[in-house]
Structures are given as C-alpha cells and as structure tokens.
Amino acid sequence: MVTKTETLYNALLPMKVVSFNDIVKKAAGIIEATPNRRYIYRKYVKRLIKSGKLQRIRKGLYIVLSSLEEQEGYVTDKLLIASKIRNKYYLGFHTALEYYGCASSFYNEAYICVKAKDRFNPFQYKRFSFKPVFVEDVNLEVETKHYQGNTIKVSSKERTFIECIDRVQYAGGWEECVKSLEGLGGLNIEKLVNLLLYNYKKDILYRRVGYILELLKKRSPFYEHVDDHSLNKIEKQITGQPWYLIYGQKGPLNRRWKLYIPKAFEEKLKGI
C-alpha cells in the first residue's frame, strides 16, 4: 500500500524544484483534513529530507531528487531554482539571455527581478549565486514560459534588450552584452521602439538603444530588419548636449546619437 508520504513525493517529483508553499498545495489534495503547515513540515517534509528524496536549498526551497544516489553530486537547473524564490518576479538581464539561448557566456549567477518590497538576501547554492534586481514593474512584457515541466516567468526579448543596455552591469558588461544581443533573434523592432519610448523616460537610454541597434544592423543577420523609420523615431526623442556612452570614457562623437564612443569600443567588438 502506498503511504501518504510516498504519494506526496510522487506528486512533487515532476516539479524538480519546489517551495514549501508548493508542498502545502500538493499535500492539500492528499491529506483529508485541512493541512496544518507545521504538521506538514514535521510529518512529511522532514521525513522526505531524511530519506534523501528532498534536498534543502534554503529555508522554504527544496530540490526533489529521483533517487538516493543522486543526493551528493546532483546539480539541478539554475533557472528552476530562480523561478521558485518569489511569486512575483521575472528572470531578466543575462539570465534571460541564457534562457533565449544567445548568451555569449554561461554565468553562475541568476538575476531575479523583483519589486523592492519582495527583496530577498542573495544566496549561494553549490556553484550558483541567486541575486535580486529591483525593478518597478514585474508584469510589463513578462512572458510565462513552459520549461522542463514547469512554468517560469521571463522578460520578453524586447524588454530584455532594453534592460540589458539600460543596466549593462547585469548583462556582463558591454562586450558580453553586445556579443549576446547579436544572437538574439526574433525581435519585434516596432514593439521594442514603442516599449522604449512609452515606458522608459531616459534620454541616455534612447541614445544607447539607437546606437546599439544601428551597430547590430551592420553586424548581425538578426538585425537586418531594423529600418530607418524605427531608428528615426528614436532619434527624434533625443534632446540636449552629447553624453558619454560609458560615463567618463572619452572618444569620438557619434553625431546621430549624440554619444561619445570610447576609442576602443568598436575595435574590441571587431573580434566578436
């Protein structure tokens, strides 16, 4: 006869990574009485941990293991863990680039975008680091994706492009950012431009996005459809004096985008 503990374990197993709330929800369909959270932890979770079927990542977050043998060396998927830390979130920046398969390098960090009120302390699990990035909106251009039998939330390609250029430190720096964006296929340029102009009121960002789009149009077949109408639409929004592409780094002026481009910037990218 299958015990309730085994039934619960079998219900959790396809999920691979579970929060304590996930466990409580699954238990509700197995235990006849209204489940008490403390009782579920003591009666079921502790038992599954002891038997090697659950492995604790941090408080309230667990990996579901398929066998005892896997416990020591098993490394689960970084994105699955990242997707279970908060309910209101999305995976963004370099982590989104990795999801879309265009990241130039694989990072051990995962960036989980949350509102400040949903902050969590960065933490390490095995070789992975999980870090919050604070954003104002966790719904705009955030897509729910099916991933390894689960659902995860990821910024759309258009939002990912804009945000990587806006906060390039979370995209690995300029070289990694441009190299990765170069392989980001399937961008809807009209959607990207409208998203940029109506939701990001930052003159420096308009300049940067326009410049990078024009640069990638010359470099990548994924950007051949970038048209002058779209670039002109961005250019018209630019006002005021020239700014630095990278603060404090001098170089020739790109007159269209009113940006000083560091001398070595495009030279470094030639090797990409």
Secondary structure, 3 states (H helix, E strand, C coil): CCCHHHHHHHHHHHHCEEEHHHHHHHHHCCCCCCCCHHHHHHHHHHHHHHCCCEEEEECCEEEECCCHHHCCCCCCCHHHHHCCCCCCCEECHHHHHHHCCCCCCCCCEEEEEECHHHCCCCEEECCEEEEEEECCCCCCCEEEEEECCEEEEEECHHHHHHHHHHCHHHHCCHHHHHHHHCCCCCCCHHHHHHHHHHHCCCHHHHHHHHHHHHHHHHHCHHHCCCCHHHHHHHHCCCCCCCEECCCCCCCCEECCCCEECCCCHHHHHCCC
